[in-house]
Amino acid sequence: MSSLTGRTALVTGGSRGIGAAVALGLAAAGADVAITYARSADRAREVAAEIEALGRTAVTIEADAADPASASHAVDRTVGVLGRLDVLVNNAGTFVHGPPEEMTLEQVDHILAVHTRAAFLLAQQAIRHMGAGGRIITIGSSLAERVPYPGMTLYAMSKAALTGLTRGLARDLGSRGITAAIVHPGSTDTEMNPADGPDADAERAFTAVGRYGRAEEVAAMVVHLAGEGGAFVTGAAIAVDGGFAA
């Protein structure tokens, strides 16, 4: 595992699911970690306690990704408490599905605010504090690369935009020694999409390995990219999807 001793990270949506696994993975590799949460204060405190049990410093920040002011608040709090910011993980997400003609304007605005606008604004704020070796890692979705079933137009669009964000950041920040990458998880066993859910068998059938992923498997890729393993990886979209997009 890459050593992140002396480095700090901000993980949005870090109180549960993939975000919590990423936060704990970064801490296990030596980083001090700030996490944001929108509603799950108790869960955020539990993750923070696990980070501190690993001997690292943890910061919990209440910040709703749908609020544009949350980006500067989260970054300022991270830097204020931890003293610096080396790794940003844009993970906070939401989910909506259904026929495109049934999507309301409120649903469109909300999912784009949480997935797309928030990721841009957080990167914008984070790079003000990052030096050479900085990392911006965004959690996308396998549905950004392949949409094999109906009802996912809005969600897929919002996640696909993050690949463009990543490639643009790679070009803009490469000369400063800051890298940007996006990780596209496939079906991952979380509260949002449990491996025993009503659609789980259908989702498993689309993978090459025939199973759901574990949040820790996605986190392992993020930790790798956050360390020395990510120094020459930028502008890349990396699938951790069990062969969903194969």
C-alpha positions as CSV (number, residue, x, y, z in Angstrom):
1,M,0.0,0.0,0.0
2,S,1.2,3.5,-0.8
3,S,2.6,5.5,2.1
4,L,0.7,8.8,2.7
5,T,2.4,9.7,5.9
6,G,2.4,13.5,6.3
7,R,-0.3,14.1,3.7
8,T,-3.9,15.2,4.2
9,A,-7.0,14.4,2.4
10,L,-10.6,15.6,2.0
11,V,-13.2,13.0,1.1
12,T,-16.7,14.3,0.3
13,G,-19.6,12.1,1.3
14,G,-17.2,10.2,3.6
15,S,-19.7,9.0,6.2
16,R,-20.8,5.8,4.4
17,G,-20.4,3.5,1.5
18,I,-17.5,4.0,-0.9
19,G,-16.6,7.4,0.8
20,A,-16.2,5.8,4.2
21,A,-14.0,3.0,2.8
22,V,-11.9,5.6,0.9
23,A,-11.4,7.7,4.1
24,L,-10.4,4.7,6.1
25,G,-8.1,3.4,3.4
26,L,-6.3,6.8,3.2
27,A,-6.0,6.9,6.9
28,A,-4.6,3.3,7.0
29,A,-1.9,4.5,4.5
30,G,-0.9,7.3,6.8
31,A,-3.0,10.3,5.8
32,D,-4.9,12.7,8.1
33,V,-8.5,12.8,6.7
34,A,-11.4,15.2,6.6
35,I,-14.8,13.9,5.6
36,T,-18.0,15.8,4.7
37,Y,-21.5,14.6,5.4
38,A,-24.9,16.1,4.6
39,R,-27.2,14.3,7.2
40,S,-25.4,11.3,8.7
41,A,-23.7,13.1,11.6
42,D,-23.6,9.9,13.8
43,R,-22.1,7.9,10.9
44,A,-19.5,10.6,10.3
45,R,-18.4,10.5,13.9
46,E,-18.1,6.7,13.7
47,V,-15.8,6.9,10.7
48,A,-13.8,9.7,12.4
49,A,-13.4,7.4,15.4
50,E,-12.1,4.6,13.2
51,I,-9.6,7.1,11.5
52,E,-8.4,8.2,14.9
53,A,-8.0,4.5,16.1
54,L,-5.5,4.2,13.2
55,G,-3.5,7.0,14.8
56,R,-4.5,9.7,12.3
57,T,-6.3,13.0,12.8
58,A,-9.9,13.1,11.6
59,V,-12.2,16.1,10.8
60,T,-15.9,15.9,10.2
61,I,-17.5,18.7,8.2
62,E,-21.3,19.2,7.7
63,A,-21.6,20.2,4.1
64,D,-24.3,19.6,1.6
65,A,-22.8,19.1,-1.9
66,A,-25.9,20.7,-3.4
67,D,-25.0,24.0,-1.7
68,P,-22.4,25.9,-3.8
69,A,-21.0,27.5,-0.6
70,S,-20.2,24.1,0.8
71,A,-17.1,23.8,-1.4
72,S,-15.1,26.7,0.1
73,H,-16.4,25.8,3.6
74,A,-15.2,22.2,3.3
75,V,-11.8,23.1,1.9
76,D,-11.2,26.0,4.3
77,R,-12.1,23.8,7.3
78,T,-9.8,21.1,6.2
79,V,-6.9,23.4,5.7
80,G,-7.7,25.3,8.9
81,V,-7.6,22.1,11.0
82,L,-5.1,19.9,9.2
83,G,-2.8,22.7,8.0
84,R,-2.7,21.7,4.3
85,L,-4.6,19.8,1.6
86,D,-2.8,17.2,-0.6
87,V,-5.6,14.9,-1.8
88,L,-9.2,15.8,-2.8
89,V,-11.6,12.9,-3.3
90,N,-14.9,14.0,-5.0
91,N,-17.2,11.2,-3.8
92,A,-20.4,12.8,-2.6
93,G,-23.3,11.6,-4.8
94,T,-27.0,11.0,-5.2
95,F,-29.1,8.8,-7.3
96,V,-32.2,9.2,-9.4
97,H,-33.6,7.1,-12.2
98,G,-36.6,6.9,-14.5
99,P,-37.7,7.7,-18.0
100,P,-36.1,11.0,-19.1
101,E,-39.5,12.6,-20.0
102,E,-40.5,12.1,-16.3
103,M,-37.5,13.9,-14.8
104,T,-38.4,17.2,-13.2
105,L,-36.4,20.3,-13.4
106,E,-35.7,20.0,-9.7
107,Q,-34.2,16.5,-10.2
108,V,-32.1,17.7,-13.1
109,D,-30.7,20.7,-11.1
110,H,-30.1,18.7,-8.0
111,I,-28.2,15.8,-9.5
112,L,-26.0,18.2,-11.6
113,A,-25.4,20.3,-8.6
114,V,-24.3,17.4,-6.4
115,H,-22.3,15.5,-9.0
116,T,-21.0,18.1,-11.5
117,R,-21.0,21.6,-10.0
118,A,-19.8,20.5,-6.6
119,A,-16.9,18.5,-8.1
120,F,-15.8,21.5,-10.1
121,L,-16.1,24.0,-7.2
122,L,-14.3,21.7,-4.8
123,A,-11.4,21.3,-7.3
124,Q,-11.3,25.0,-7.9
125,Q,-11.0,25.7,-4.1
126,A,-8.6,22.8,-3.5
127,I,-6.0,23.7,-6.1
128,R,-5.5,27.0,-4.4
129,H,-3.9,25.1,-1.5
130,M,-2.2,22.2,-3.4
131,G,1.4,22.1,-4.5
132,A,3.4,19.5,-6.5
133,G,2.2,16.1,-5.7
134,G,-1.4,17.1,-5.2
135,R,-4.1,14.7,-6.3
136,I,-7.7,15.2,-7.4
137,I,-9.5,11.9,-7.6
138,T,-13.2,11.8,-8.6
139,I,-15.6,8.9,-8.1
140,G,-17.6,8.4,-11.3
141,S,-19.7,5.4,-12.3
142,S,-19.5,2.6,-14.7
143,L,-22.7,4.0,-16.1
144,A,-20.7,6.9,-17.5
145,E,-19.1,4.5,-19.9
146,R,-21.9,2.0,-20.6
147,V,-25.6,2.3,-20.1
148,P,-27.1,-1.2,-20.7
149,Y,-30.5,-0.6,-19.2
150,P,-33.1,2.1,-19.4
151,G,-33.9,4.8,-16.9
152,M,-30.3,6.0,-16.3
153,T,-30.1,9.0,-18.8
154,L,-29.9,11.7,-16.2
155,Y,-27.6,9.9,-13.8
156,A,-25.2,8.7,-16.6
157,M,-25.0,12.2,-18.0
158,S,-24.1,13.7,-14.7
159,K,-21.3,11.1,-14.1
160,A,-20.0,11.3,-17.7
161,A,-19.4,15.0,-17.3
162,L,-16.9,14.2,-14.6
163,T,-14.6,12.5,-17.1
164,G,-14.4,15.8,-19.0
165,L,-13.7,17.6,-15.7
166,T,-10.9,15.2,-15.0
167,R,-9.2,15.5,-18.4
168,G,-9.5,19.3,-18.3
169,L,-7.9,19.4,-14.9
170,A,-5.1,17.1,-16.0
171,R,-4.2,19.6,-18.7
172,D,-4.6,22.7,-16.6
173,L,-2.7,21.4,-13.6
174,G,0.0,19.0,-15.0
175,S,2.6,21.7,-15.2
176,R,2.1,22.3,-11.4
177,G,2.7,18.7,-10.6
178,I,-1.0,18.1,-9.7
179,T,-2.7,15.0,-11.2
180,A,-6.4,14.3,-11.8
181,A,-8.0,10.9,-12.3
182,I,-11.5,9.5,-12.2
183,V,-12.4,6.0,-10.9
184,H,-15.6,4.4,-12.3
185,P,-17.0,1.8,-9.9
186,G,-19.4,-0.8,-11.0
187,S,-22.1,-2.3,-8.9
188,T,-20.7,-2.0,-5.4
189,D,-22.3,-3.4,-2.2
190,T,-23.4,-0.3,-0.3
191,E,-26.5,1.0,1.4
192,M,-27.4,2.8,-1.8
193,N,-27.1,-0.3,-4.0
194,P,-26.9,-3.5,-1.8
195,A,-25.8,-6.8,-3.2
196,D,-29.1,-8.3,-2.0
197,G,-31.3,-5.6,-3.4
198,P,-34.2,-6.3,-5.8
199,D,-32.1,-5.6,-9.0
200,A,-28.9,-7.1,-7.8
201,D,-29.1,-10.3,-9.8
202,A,-29.6,-8.3,-13.0
203,E,-26.6,-6.1,-12.2
204,R,-24.4,-9.0,-11.4
205,A,-25.2,-10.5,-14.8
206,F,-23.6,-7.5,-16.6
207,T,-20.2,-8.1,-14.9
208,A,-17.5,-10.4,-16.1
209,V,-16.8,-11.7,-12.6
210,G,-20.4,-12.3,-11.7
211,R,-20.4,-10.5,-8.4
212,Y,-20.8,-7.1,-6.8
213,G,-17.7,-5.2,-5.8
214,R,-16.7,-4.3,-2.3
215,A,-16.3,-0.6,-1.3
216,E,-12.8,-1.5,-0.1
217,E,-11.8,-2.6,-3.6
218,V,-12.7,0.8,-4.9
219,A,-10.9,2.5,-2.1
220,A,-7.7,0.5,-2.8
221,M,-7.5,2.1,-6.3
222,V,-8.1,5.6,-4.8
223,V,-5.3,5.0,-2.2
224,H,-3.0,3.8,-5.0
225,L,-3.7,7.0,-7.0
226,A,-3.3,9.2,-4.0
227,G,0.2,7.9,-3.4
228,E,3.4,7.6,-5.5
229,G,1.5,5.2,-7.8
230,G,-0.5,8.1,-9.0
231,A,2.4,10.4,-9.9
232,F,2.3,9.5,-13.6
233,V,-1.5,8.8,-13.9
234,T,-3.4,11.9,-15.0
235,G,-6.4,12.5,-17.2
236,A,-7.2,8.8,-16.8
237,A,-10.6,7.1,-16.3
238,I,-10.1,3.9,-14.5
239,A,-12.8,1.2,-14.2
240,V,-13.2,-0.8,-11.0
241,D,-16.2,-2.5,-12.2
242,G,-15.7,-6.3,-12.4
243,G,-15.7,-6.1,-16.2
244,F,-19.0,-4.3,-16.5
245,A,-17.6,-2.2,-19.4
246,A,-15.5,-4.9,-21.0
